[in-house]
Amino acid sequence: MNVQLLAQGARRFLRRATCAALALGMAAAWSAQWPSQTVRLVVGFPAGSSPDLTARALAEPLSKALGQNVIVENKVGAGGNIAADFVAKSTDGHTLGLMINGNMTIARILNPKVPYDPLKDLAPISLIGKAPLVLTVPAQAPGVAPGQTAAEWLSQAQKAGNQLSYASPGVGTVAHLGMELLKTKANLAPVHVPYPGNPQIITAMLGGQVQLALLPPALSAAQVRGGKLRAIGTTSTGRSSVAPEVPSLSEIGVKDYQLEIWNAVAAPASMPAAVASKLSAIVSEIVRGPEMRARLFQQGWQVVGSSPEGLRNRIQSDTKALGDIIRSQKIEQE
Protein backbone atom coordinates (compact mmCIF):
# COMPACT_ATOMS: atom_id res chain seq x y z
CA MET A 1 0.00 0.00 0.00
CA ASN A 2 2.80 2.39 0.92
CA VAL A 3 4.56 1.45 -2.30
CA GLN A 4 1.40 2.25 -4.30
CA LEU A 5 1.01 5.60 -2.56
CA LEU A 6 4.63 6.43 -3.26
CA ALA A 7 4.17 5.49 -6.89
CA GLN A 8 1.05 7.64 -7.21
CA GLY A 9 2.84 10.55 -5.56
CA ALA A 10 5.76 10.14 -7.92
CA ARG A 11 3.44 10.15 -10.95
CA ARG A 12 1.69 13.31 -9.73
CA PHE A 13 5.05 14.96 -9.18
CA LEU A 14 6.21 13.99 -12.68
CA ARG A 15 3.00 15.31 -14.23
CA ARG A 16 3.37 18.62 -12.42
CA ALA A 17 7.03 18.87 -13.29
CA THR A 18 6.25 18.10 -16.93
CA CYS A 19 3.50 20.74 -17.04
CA ALA A 20 5.82 23.29 -15.42
CA ALA A 21 8.57 22.49 -17.90
CA LEU A 22 6.15 22.82 -20.81
CA ALA A 23 4.91 26.16 -19.47
CA LEU A 24 8.47 27.41 -19.08
CA GLY A 25 9.29 26.22 -22.56
CA MET A 26 6.28 27.98 -24.04
CA ALA A 27 7.12 31.19 -22.15
CA ALA A 28 10.71 31.04 -23.36
CA ALA A 29 9.56 30.49 -26.95
CA TRP A 30 7.07 33.35 -26.71
CA SER A 31 9.78 35.60 -25.25
CA ALA A 32 12.13 34.75 -28.11
CA GLN A 33 9.46 35.59 -30.69
CA TRP A 34 8.22 38.76 -28.95
CA PRO A 35 7.32 41.24 -30.35
CA SER A 36 5.46 39.82 -33.32
CA GLN A 37 3.48 42.98 -34.17
CA THR A 38 3.43 46.74 -33.68
CA VAL A 39 3.95 47.80 -30.06
CA ARG A 40 1.75 50.53 -28.60
CA LEU A 41 3.23 52.89 -26.00
CA VAL A 42 0.27 54.54 -24.28
CA VAL A 43 0.55 57.93 -22.55
CA GLY A 44 -2.10 59.40 -20.25
CA PHE A 45 -1.31 63.06 -20.90
CA PRO A 46 -1.54 65.45 -23.87
CA ALA A 47 0.95 65.92 -26.67
CA GLY A 48 3.77 68.16 -25.48
CA SER A 49 3.48 67.06 -21.85
CA SER A 50 6.52 65.63 -20.08
CA PRO A 51 5.37 61.96 -20.29
CA ASP A 52 4.53 62.44 -23.97
CA LEU A 53 7.97 63.89 -24.76
CA THR A 54 9.68 61.01 -22.98
CA ALA A 55 7.54 58.42 -24.76
CA ARG A 56 8.33 59.91 -28.16
CA ALA A 57 12.06 60.05 -27.34
CA LEU A 58 11.96 56.37 -26.36
CA ALA A 59 9.81 55.12 -29.24
CA GLU A 60 12.40 55.32 -32.04
CA PRO A 61 15.34 53.55 -30.33
CA LEU A 62 12.93 51.00 -28.82
CA SER A 63 11.54 50.28 -32.27
CA LYS A 64 15.05 49.67 -33.61
CA ALA A 65 15.94 47.41 -30.68
CA LEU A 66 12.75 45.35 -30.99
CA GLY A 67 12.61 45.20 -34.76
CA GLN A 68 8.96 46.32 -34.76
CA ASN A 69 7.20 49.67 -35.03
CA VAL A 70 6.54 51.41 -31.70
CA ILE A 71 3.73 53.96 -31.86
CA VAL A 72 2.78 56.47 -29.16
CA GLU A 73 -0.92 56.83 -28.33
CA ASN A 74 -2.30 59.57 -26.06
CA LYS A 75 -5.29 58.56 -23.95
CA VAL A 76 -5.83 61.66 -21.84
CA GLY A 77 -7.82 62.01 -18.64
CA ALA A 78 -8.15 61.28 -14.92
CA GLY A 79 -4.55 62.24 -14.17
CA GLY A 80 -3.26 59.47 -16.43
CA ASN A 81 -5.48 56.75 -14.96
CA ILE A 82 -7.52 56.27 -18.14
CA ALA A 83 -4.36 55.27 -19.97
CA ALA A 84 -3.15 53.13 -17.07
CA ASP A 85 -6.47 51.27 -16.97
CA PHE A 86 -6.29 50.73 -20.73
CA VAL A 87 -2.82 49.21 -20.39
CA ALA A 88 -3.84 47.07 -17.42
CA LYS A 89 -6.76 45.58 -19.36
CA SER A 90 -4.94 45.10 -22.69
CA THR A 91 -4.74 41.51 -23.87
CA ASP A 92 -2.85 41.78 -27.16
CA GLY A 93 0.53 41.27 -25.50
CA HIS A 94 1.95 44.32 -27.29
CA THR A 95 0.59 47.28 -25.30
CA LEU A 96 2.85 49.17 -22.90
CA GLY A 97 2.40 52.34 -20.87
CA LEU A 98 4.66 55.31 -20.23
CA MET A 99 3.45 56.23 -16.75
CA ILE A 100 4.14 58.63 -13.92
CA ASN A 101 4.37 57.96 -10.16
CA GLY A 102 0.72 58.33 -9.33
CA ASN A 103 -0.56 55.91 -11.98
CA MET A 104 1.64 53.14 -10.58
CA THR A 105 1.32 53.85 -6.86
CA ILE A 106 -1.60 55.60 -5.16
CA ALA A 107 -4.43 55.57 -7.72
CA ARG A 108 -6.57 53.21 -5.62
CA ILE A 109 -5.74 55.02 -2.37
CA LEU A 110 -7.09 58.24 -3.86
CA ASN A 111 -10.20 56.64 -5.28
CA PRO A 112 -11.32 53.08 -4.53
CA LYS A 113 -13.47 53.25 -7.68
CA VAL A 114 -10.43 53.44 -9.97
CA PRO A 115 -10.99 50.41 -12.22
CA TYR A 116 -7.49 48.98 -11.95
CA ASP A 117 -5.15 48.15 -9.07
CA PRO A 118 -1.65 49.44 -9.85
CA LEU A 119 -0.02 46.93 -7.51
CA LYS A 120 -1.83 43.93 -9.01
CA ASP A 121 -2.79 44.79 -12.58
CA LEU A 122 0.45 46.33 -13.88
CA ALA A 123 3.79 44.66 -14.48
CA PRO A 124 6.77 46.92 -13.69
CA ILE A 125 9.26 47.05 -16.56
CA SER A 126 11.81 49.80 -15.92
CA LEU A 127 12.24 53.20 -14.34
CA ILE A 128 13.29 55.77 -16.92
CA GLY A 129 14.13 58.98 -15.07
CA LYS A 130 13.52 60.96 -11.93
CA ALA A 131 13.53 64.67 -11.13
CA PRO A 132 12.42 67.19 -8.55
CA LEU A 133 9.59 69.58 -9.32
CA VAL A 134 10.10 73.33 -9.51
CA LEU A 135 7.84 75.77 -7.69
CA THR A 136 7.11 78.25 -10.48
CA VAL A 137 5.24 81.57 -10.58
CA PRO A 138 4.43 84.10 -13.34
CA ALA A 139 7.17 86.71 -13.51
CA GLN A 140 4.61 89.54 -13.71
CA ALA A 141 2.17 88.24 -11.10
CA PRO A 142 1.04 90.46 -8.20
CA GLY A 143 3.53 90.17 -5.37
CA VAL A 144 6.41 89.27 -7.69
CA ALA A 145 8.72 92.26 -7.85
CA PRO A 146 12.00 92.72 -9.80
CA GLY A 147 14.92 91.79 -7.59
CA GLN A 148 12.68 90.07 -5.07
CA THR A 149 14.35 87.04 -3.50
CA ALA A 150 12.70 83.66 -3.38
CA ALA A 151 12.41 83.94 0.40
CA GLU A 152 10.70 87.33 0.04
CA TRP A 153 8.23 85.85 -2.46
CA LEU A 154 7.47 83.06 0.00
CA SER A 155 6.73 85.60 2.72
CA GLN A 156 4.34 87.47 0.40
CA ALA A 157 2.61 84.24 -0.59
CA GLN A 158 2.10 83.34 3.05
CA LYS A 159 0.37 86.68 3.62
CA ALA A 160 -1.81 86.26 0.50
CA GLY A 161 -3.43 83.09 1.87
CA ASN A 162 -6.25 81.75 -0.29
CA GLN A 163 -6.15 84.75 -2.61
CA LEU A 164 -3.66 82.75 -4.65
CA SER A 165 -4.45 79.66 -6.71
CA TYR A 166 -2.23 76.85 -7.90
CA ALA A 167 -2.51 74.47 -10.83
CA SER A 168 -1.78 70.77 -11.18
CA PRO A 169 -2.24 68.17 -13.95
CA GLY A 170 -5.09 66.61 -11.98
CA VAL A 171 -6.27 65.52 -8.55
CA GLY A 172 -3.88 62.96 -7.09
CA THR A 173 -0.94 63.71 -9.37
CA VAL A 174 2.40 64.16 -7.65
CA ALA A 175 2.28 67.90 -8.39
CA HIS A 176 -1.06 68.11 -6.56
CA LEU A 177 0.06 66.04 -3.58
CA GLY A 178 3.36 67.89 -3.45
CA MET A 179 1.64 71.27 -3.29
CA GLU A 180 -0.71 70.10 -0.57
CA LEU A 181 2.30 68.94 1.43
CA LEU A 182 4.07 72.25 0.71
CA LYS A 183 1.07 74.13 2.06
CA THR A 184 1.52 72.45 5.42
CA LYS A 185 5.31 72.82 5.44
CA ALA A 186 5.41 76.46 4.33
CA ASN A 187 2.17 77.86 5.83
CA LEU A 188 0.61 78.53 2.42
CA ALA A 189 -3.08 78.38 1.48
CA PRO A 190 -3.52 78.62 -2.34
CA VAL A 191 -6.65 77.10 -3.90
CA HIS A 192 -6.25 74.08 -6.19
CA VAL A 193 -7.25 74.34 -9.88
CA PRO A 194 -6.72 71.11 -11.89
CA TYR A 195 -5.84 71.15 -15.61
CA PRO A 196 -5.49 68.36 -18.22
CA GLY A 197 -1.69 68.68 -18.38
CA ASN A 198 1.34 70.88 -17.84
CA PRO A 199 1.19 72.73 -21.20
CA GLN A 200 -2.28 73.99 -20.25
CA ILE A 201 -0.95 74.95 -16.81
CA ILE A 202 1.78 77.10 -18.32
CA THR A 203 -0.77 78.81 -20.58
CA ALA A 204 -2.97 79.50 -17.55
CA MET A 205 -0.04 80.89 -15.59
CA LEU A 206 0.98 83.19 -18.42
CA GLY A 207 -2.65 84.31 -18.72
CA GLY A 208 -2.90 85.09 -15.02
CA GLN A 209 -5.55 82.47 -14.22
CA VAL A 210 -3.31 80.77 -11.63
CA GLN A 211 -0.37 82.08 -9.65
CA LEU A 212 1.82 79.08 -8.90
CA ALA A 213 2.48 75.45 -9.80
CA LEU A 214 4.96 72.66 -9.28
CA LEU A 215 6.32 71.94 -12.76
CA PRO A 216 8.89 69.55 -14.23
CA PRO A 217 12.19 71.45 -14.66
CA ALA A 218 12.40 71.25 -18.45
CA LEU A 219 8.86 72.52 -19.06
CA SER A 220 9.37 75.61 -16.96
CA ALA A 221 12.95 76.30 -18.09
CA ALA A 222 12.20 77.91 -21.48
CA GLN A 223 9.61 80.26 -20.00
CA VAL A 224 11.94 81.11 -17.13
CA ARG A 225 14.77 81.91 -19.55
CA GLY A 226 12.35 84.07 -21.55
CA GLY A 227 11.45 86.07 -18.46
CA LYS A 228 7.79 84.99 -18.45
CA LEU A 229 7.94 82.63 -15.46
CA ARG A 230 10.11 82.58 -12.38
CA ALA A 231 11.51 79.52 -10.60
CA ILE A 232 11.23 79.89 -6.83
CA GLY A 233 12.76 76.60 -5.69
CA THR A 234 13.08 72.88 -6.35
CA THR A 235 11.58 70.09 -4.27
CA SER A 236 14.98 68.42 -3.82
CA THR A 237 16.89 68.57 -0.54
CA GLY A 238 19.80 70.31 -2.25
CA ARG A 239 20.44 71.80 -5.67
CA SER A 240 19.47 69.46 -8.49
CA SER A 241 21.68 68.70 -11.48
CA VAL A 242 18.71 69.28 -13.80
CA ALA A 243 18.18 72.82 -12.44
CA PRO A 244 21.43 73.81 -10.69
CA GLU A 245 20.68 77.54 -10.90
CA VAL A 246 17.48 77.19 -8.85
CA PRO A 247 17.71 77.03 -5.04
CA SER A 248 16.02 74.16 -3.26
CA LEU A 249 12.95 75.05 -1.22
CA SER A 250 14.89 74.00 1.87
CA GLU A 251 17.39 76.78 1.08
CA ILE A 252 14.65 79.40 1.35
CA GLY A 253 13.26 78.13 4.62
CA VAL A 254 10.95 75.19 3.84
CA LYS A 255 12.17 72.45 6.17
CA ASP A 256 11.78 68.67 5.87
CA TYR A 257 10.38 68.83 2.36
CA GLN A 258 11.47 66.55 -0.47
CA LEU A 259 9.57 65.24 -3.48
CA GLU A 260 10.47 63.52 -6.73
CA ILE A 261 8.59 62.71 -9.87
CA TRP A 262 9.55 59.73 -11.98
CA ASN A 263 8.38 58.00 -15.09
CA ALA A 264 8.52 54.37 -16.05
CA VAL A 265 7.46 51.76 -18.56
CA ALA A 266 4.81 49.29 -17.42
CA ALA A 267 2.86 46.45 -19.01
CA PRO A 268 -0.26 44.47 -18.18
CA ALA A 269 0.30 42.04 -15.30
CA SER A 270 -0.48 39.25 -17.77
CA MET A 271 2.81 39.83 -19.60
CA PRO A 272 5.04 36.77 -19.06
CA ALA A 273 7.94 37.39 -16.70
CA ALA A 274 10.44 36.33 -19.36
CA VAL A 275 9.15 39.00 -21.76
CA ALA A 276 9.06 41.64 -19.02
CA SER A 277 12.66 40.83 -18.11
CA LYS A 278 13.76 40.98 -21.75
CA LEU A 279 11.97 44.29 -22.29
CA SER A 280 13.35 45.74 -19.05
CA ALA A 281 16.92 45.01 -20.12
CA ILE A 282 16.32 46.66 -23.50
CA VAL A 283 14.68 49.80 -22.06
CA SER A 284 17.37 50.19 -19.38
CA GLU A 285 20.14 49.88 -21.95
CA ILE A 286 18.48 52.46 -24.19
CA VAL A 287 17.94 55.10 -21.51
CA ARG A 288 21.42 54.67 -20.06
CA GLY A 289 23.07 55.14 -23.44
CA PRO A 290 24.87 58.49 -23.94
CA GLU A 291 22.55 59.79 -26.68
CA MET A 292 19.33 59.01 -24.82
CA ARG A 293 20.81 60.13 -21.50
CA ALA A 294 21.59 63.54 -23.02
CA ARG A 295 18.15 63.79 -24.61
CA LEU A 296 16.37 62.94 -21.37
CA PHE A 297 18.58 65.37 -19.47
CA GLN A 298 17.43 68.11 -21.83
CA GLN A 299 13.87 67.14 -20.90
CA GLY A 300 14.78 67.55 -17.24
CA TRP A 301 15.34 63.93 -16.21
CA GLN A 302 18.13 62.25 -14.30
CA VAL A 303 18.32 58.87 -16.00
CA VAL A 304 17.74 55.81 -13.83
CA GLY A 305 16.90 52.63 -15.73
CA SER A 306 16.08 49.62 -13.56
CA SER A 307 15.09 45.99 -13.38
CA PRO A 308 11.43 45.11 -12.82
CA GLU A 309 12.35 44.40 -9.18
CA GLY A 310 13.97 47.82 -8.78
CA LEU A 311 10.87 49.54 -10.11
CA ARG A 312 8.64 47.37 -7.91
CA ASN A 313 10.63 48.45 -4.83
CA ARG A 314 10.24 52.11 -5.79
CA ILE A 315 6.50 51.62 -6.30
CA GLN A 316 6.14 50.13 -2.82
CA SER A 317 8.10 52.90 -1.07
CA ASP A 318 6.30 55.70 -2.94
CA THR A 319 2.91 54.12 -2.32
CA LYS A 320 3.56 54.46 1.40
CA ALA A 321 5.03 57.98 1.26
CA LEU A 322 2.39 59.46 -1.06
CA GLY A 323 -0.36 57.52 0.68
CA ASP A 324 0.60 59.20 3.94
CA ILE A 325 0.08 62.61 2.30
CA ILE A 326 -3.32 61.57 0.95
CA ARG A 327 -4.51 60.33 4.30
CA SER A 328 -3.17 63.25 6.32
CA GLN A 329 -4.68 65.84 3.93
CA LYS A 330 -7.86 63.80 3.34
CA ILE A 331 -7.46 64.06 -0.44
CA GLU A 332 -10.00 62.24 -2.57
CA GLN A 333 -10.28 61.80 -6.32
CA GLU A 334 -13.77 61.78 -7.76
C-alpha positions as CSV (number, residue, x, y, z in Angstrom):
1,M,0.0,0.0,0.0
2,N,2.8,2.4,0.9
3,V,4.6,1.5,-2.3
4,Q,1.4,2.2,-4.3
5,L,1.0,5.6,-2.6
6,L,4.6,6.4,-3.3
7,A,4.2,5.5,-6.9
8,Q,1.0,7.6,-7.2
9,G,2.8,10.6,-5.6
10,A,5.8,10.1,-7.9
11,R,3.4,10.1,-10.9
12,R,1.7,13.3,-9.7
13,F,5.1,15.0,-9.2
14,L,6.2,14.0,-12.7
15,R,3.0,15.3,-14.2
16,R,3.4,18.6,-12.4
17,A,7.0,18.9,-13.3
18,T,6.2,18.1,-16.9
19,C,3.5,20.7,-17.0
20,A,5.8,23.3,-15.4
21,A,8.6,22.5,-17.9
22,L,6.2,22.8,-20.8
23,A,4.9,26.2,-19.5
24,L,8.5,27.4,-19.1
25,G,9.3,26.2,-22.6
26,M,6.3,28.0,-24.0
27,A,7.1,31.2,-22.1
28,A,10.7,31.0,-23.4
29,A,9.6,30.5,-26.9
30,W,7.1,33.4,-26.7
31,S,9.8,35.6,-25.2
32,A,12.1,34.7,-28.1
33,Q,9.5,35.6,-30.7
34,W,8.2,38.8,-29.0
35,P,7.3,41.2,-30.4
36,S,5.5,39.8,-33.3
37,Q,3.5,43.0,-34.2
38,T,3.4,46.7,-33.7
39,V,4.0,47.8,-30.1
40,R,1.7,50.5,-28.6
41,L,3.2,52.9,-26.0
42,V,0.3,54.5,-24.3
43,V,0.5,57.9,-22.5
44,G,-2.1,59.4,-20.3
45,F,-1.3,63.1,-20.9
46,P,-1.5,65.4,-23.9
47,A,1.0,65.9,-26.7
48,G,3.8,68.2,-25.5
49,S,3.5,67.1,-21.9
50,S,6.5,65.6,-20.1
51,P,5.4,62.0,-20.3
52,D,4.5,62.4,-24.0
53,L,8.0,63.9,-24.8
54,T,9.7,61.0,-23.0
55,A,7.5,58.4,-24.8
56,R,8.3,59.9,-28.2
57,A,12.1,60.0,-27.3
58,L,12.0,56.4,-26.4
59,A,9.8,55.1,-29.2
60,E,12.4,55.3,-32.0
61,P,15.3,53.6,-30.3
62,L,12.9,51.0,-28.8
63,S,11.5,50.3,-32.3
64,K,15.1,49.7,-33.6
65,A,15.9,47.4,-30.7
66,L,12.7,45.3,-31.0
67,G,12.6,45.2,-34.8
68,Q,9.0,46.3,-34.8
69,N,7.2,49.7,-35.0
70,V,6.5,51.4,-31.7
71,I,3.7,54.0,-31.9
72,V,2.8,56.5,-29.2
73,E,-0.9,56.8,-28.3
74,N,-2.3,59.6,-26.1
75,K,-5.3,58.6,-24.0
76,V,-5.8,61.7,-21.8
77,G,-7.8,62.0,-18.6
78,A,-8.1,61.3,-14.9
79,G,-4.6,62.2,-14.2
80,G,-3.3,59.5,-16.4
81,N,-5.5,56.8,-15.0
82,I,-7.5,56.3,-18.1
83,A,-4.4,55.3,-20.0
84,A,-3.1,53.1,-17.1
85,D,-6.5,51.3,-17.0
86,F,-6.3,50.7,-20.7
87,V,-2.8,49.2,-20.4
88,A,-3.8,47.1,-17.4
89,K,-6.8,45.6,-19.4
90,S,-4.9,45.1,-22.7
91,T,-4.7,41.5,-23.9
92,D,-2.9,41.8,-27.2
93,G,0.5,41.3,-25.5
94,H,2.0,44.3,-27.3
95,T,0.6,47.3,-25.3
96,L,2.9,49.2,-22.9
97,G,2.4,52.3,-20.9
98,L,4.7,55.3,-20.2
99,M,3.5,56.2,-16.7
100,I,4.1,58.6,-13.9
101,N,4.4,58.0,-10.2
102,G,0.7,58.3,-9.3
103,N,-0.6,55.9,-12.0
104,M,1.6,53.1,-10.6
105,T,1.3,53.8,-6.9
106,I,-1.6,55.6,-5.2
107,A,-4.4,55.6,-7.7
108,R,-6.6,53.2,-5.6
109,I,-5.7,55.0,-2.4
110,L,-7.1,58.2,-3.9
111,N,-10.2,56.6,-5.3
112,P,-11.3,53.1,-4.5
113,K,-13.5,53.3,-7.7
114,V,-10.4,53.4,-10.0
115,P,-11.0,50.4,-12.2
116,Y,-7.5,49.0,-11.9
117,D,-5.1,48.1,-9.1
118,P,-1.6,49.4,-9.8
119,L,0.0,46.9,-7.5
120,K,-1.8,43.9,-9.0
121,D,-2.8,44.8,-12.6
122,L,0.4,46.3,-13.9
123,A,3.8,44.7,-14.5
124,P,6.8,46.9,-13.7
125,I,9.3,47.0,-16.6
126,S,11.8,49.8,-15.9
127,L,12.2,53.2,-14.3
128,I,13.3,55.8,-16.9
129,G,14.1,59.0,-15.1
130,K,13.5,61.0,-11.9
131,A,13.5,64.7,-11.1
132,P,12.4,67.2,-8.5
133,L,9.6,69.6,-9.3
134,V,10.1,73.3,-9.5
135,L,7.8,75.8,-7.7
136,T,7.1,78.3,-10.5
137,V,5.2,81.6,-10.6
138,P,4.4,84.1,-13.3
139,A,7.2,86.7,-13.5
140,Q,4.6,89.5,-13.7
141,A,2.2,88.2,-11.1
142,P,1.0,90.5,-8.2
143,G,3.5,90.2,-5.4
144,V,6.4,89.3,-7.7
145,A,8.7,92.3,-7.9
146,P,12.0,92.7,-9.8
147,G,14.9,91.8,-7.6
148,Q,12.7,90.1,-5.1
149,T,14.4,87.0,-3.5
150,A,12.7,83.7,-3.4
151,A,12.4,83.9,0.4
152,E,10.7,87.3,0.0
153,W,8.2,85.9,-2.5
154,L,7.5,83.1,0.0
155,S,6.7,85.6,2.7
156,Q,4.3,87.5,0.4
157,A,2.6,84.2,-0.6
158,Q,2.1,83.3,3.1
159,K,0.4,86.7,3.6
160,A,-1.8,86.3,0.5
161,G,-3.4,83.1,1.9
162,N,-6.3,81.7,-0.3
163,Q,-6.1,84.8,-2.6
164,L,-3.7,82.8,-4.7
165,S,-4.5,79.7,-6.7
166,Y,-2.2,76.8,-7.9
167,A,-2.5,74.5,-10.8
168,S,-1.8,70.8,-11.2
169,P,-2.2,68.2,-14.0
170,G,-5.1,66.6,-12.0
171,V,-6.3,65.5,-8.5
172,G,-3.9,63.0,-7.1
173,T,-0.9,63.7,-9.4
174,V,2.4,64.2,-7.6
175,A,2.3,67.9,-8.4
176,H,-1.1,68.1,-6.6
177,L,0.1,66.0,-3.6
178,G,3.4,67.9,-3.4
179,M,1.6,71.3,-3.3
180,E,-0.7,70.1,-0.6
181,L,2.3,68.9,1.4
182,L,4.1,72.2,0.7
183,K,1.1,74.1,2.1
184,T,1.5,72.4,5.4
185,K,5.3,72.8,5.4
186,A,5.4,76.5,4.3
187,N,2.2,77.9,5.8
188,L,0.6,78.5,2.4
189,A,-3.1,78.4,1.5
190,P,-3.5,78.6,-2.3
191,V,-6.6,77.1,-3.9
192,H,-6.2,74.1,-6.2
193,V,-7.2,74.3,-9.9
194,P,-6.7,71.1,-11.9
195,Y,-5.8,71.1,-15.6
196,P,-5.5,68.4,-18.2
197,G,-1.7,68.7,-18.4
198,N,1.3,70.9,-17.8
199,P,1.2,72.7,-21.2
200,Q,-2.3,74.0,-20.2
201,I,-1.0,75.0,-16.8
202,I,1.8,77.1,-18.3
203,T,-0.8,78.8,-20.6
204,A,-3.0,79.5,-17.6
205,M,0.0,80.9,-15.6
206,L,1.0,83.2,-18.4
207,G,-2.7,84.3,-18.7
208,G,-2.9,85.1,-15.0
209,Q,-5.6,82.5,-14.2
210,V,-3.3,80.8,-11.6
211,Q,-0.4,82.1,-9.7
212,L,1.8,79.1,-8.9
213,A,2.5,75.4,-9.8
214,L,5.0,72.7,-9.3
215,L,6.3,71.9,-12.8
216,P,8.9,69.5,-14.2
217,P,12.2,71.4,-14.7
218,A,12.4,71.2,-18.5
219,L,8.9,72.5,-19.1
220,S,9.4,75.6,-17.0
221,A,12.9,76.3,-18.1
222,A,12.2,77.9,-21.5
223,Q,9.6,80.3,-20.0
224,V,11.9,81.1,-17.1
225,R,14.8,81.9,-19.6
226,G,12.3,84.1,-21.6
227,G,11.4,86.1,-18.5
228,K,7.8,85.0,-18.4
229,L,7.9,82.6,-15.5
230,R,10.1,82.6,-12.4
231,A,11.5,79.5,-10.6
232,I,11.2,79.9,-6.8
233,G,12.8,76.6,-5.7
234,T,13.1,72.9,-6.4
235,T,11.6,70.1,-4.3
236,S,15.0,68.4,-3.8
237,T,16.9,68.6,-0.5
238,G,19.8,70.3,-2.3
239,R,20.4,71.8,-5.7
240,S,19.5,69.5,-8.5
241,S,21.7,68.7,-11.5
242,V,18.7,69.3,-13.8
243,A,18.2,72.8,-12.4
244,P,21.4,73.8,-10.7
245,E,20.7,77.5,-10.9
246,V,17.5,77.2,-8.8
247,P,17.7,77.0,-5.0
248,S,16.0,74.2,-3.3
249,L,12.9,75.0,-1.2
250,S,14.9,74.0,1.9
251,E,17.4,76.8,1.1
252,I,14.6,79.4,1.3
253,G,13.3,78.1,4.6
254,V,11.0,75.2,3.8
255,K,12.2,72.5,6.2
256,D,11.8,68.7,5.9
257,Y,10.4,68.8,2.4
258,Q,11.5,66.6,-0.5
259,L,9.6,65.2,-3.5
260,E,10.5,63.5,-6.7
261,I,8.6,62.7,-9.9
262,W,9.6,59.7,-12.0
263,N,8.4,58.0,-15.1
264,A,8.5,54.4,-16.0
265,V,7.5,51.8,-18.6
266,A,4.8,49.3,-17.4
267,A,2.9,46.5,-19.0
268,P,-0.3,44.5,-18.2
269,A,0.3,42.0,-15.3
270,S,-0.5,39.3,-17.8
271,M,2.8,39.8,-19.6
272,P,5.0,36.8,-19.1
273,A,7.9,37.4,-16.7
274,A,10.4,36.3,-19.4
275,V,9.1,39.0,-21.8
276,A,9.1,41.6,-19.0
277,S,12.7,40.8,-18.1
278,K,13.8,41.0,-21.8
279,L,12.0,44.3,-22.3
280,S,13.3,45.7,-19.0
281,A,16.9,45.0,-20.1
282,I,16.3,46.7,-23.5
283,V,14.7,49.8,-22.1
284,S,17.4,50.2,-19.4
285,E,20.1,49.9,-21.9
286,I,18.5,52.5,-24.2
287,V,17.9,55.1,-21.5
288,R,21.4,54.7,-20.1
289,G,23.1,55.1,-23.4
290,P,24.9,58.5,-23.9
291,E,22.5,59.8,-26.7
292,M,19.3,59.0,-24.8
293,R,20.8,60.1,-21.5
294,A,21.6,63.5,-23.0
295,R,18.2,63.8,-24.6
296,L,16.4,62.9,-21.4
297,F,18.6,65.4,-19.5
298,Q,17.4,68.1,-21.8
299,Q,13.9,67.1,-20.9
300,G,14.8,67.6,-17.2
301,W,15.3,63.9,-16.2
302,Q,18.1,62.2,-14.3
303,V,18.3,58.9,-16.0
304,V,17.7,55.8,-13.8
305,G,16.9,52.6,-15.7
306,S,16.1,49.6,-13.6
307,S,15.1,46.0,-13.4
308,P,11.4,45.1,-12.8
309,E,12.3,44.4,-9.2
310,G,14.0,47.8,-8.8
311,L,10.9,49.5,-10.1
312,R,8.6,47.4,-7.9
313,N,10.6,48.5,-4.8
314,R,10.2,52.1,-5.8
315,I,6.5,51.6,-6.3
316,Q,6.1,50.1,-2.8
317,S,8.1,52.9,-1.1
318,D,6.3,55.7,-2.9
319,T,2.9,54.1,-2.3
320,K,3.6,54.5,1.4
321,A,5.0,58.0,1.3
322,L,2.4,59.5,-1.1
323,G,-0.4,57.5,0.7
324,D,0.6,59.2,3.9
325,I,0.1,62.6,2.3
326,I,-3.3,61.6,0.9
327,R,-4.5,60.3,4.3
328,S,-3.2,63.3,6.3
329,Q,-4.7,65.8,3.9
330,K,-7.9,63.8,3.3
331,I,-7.5,64.1,-0.4
332,E,-10.0,62.2,-2.6
333,Q,-10.3,61.8,-6.3
334,E,-13.8,61.8,-7.8
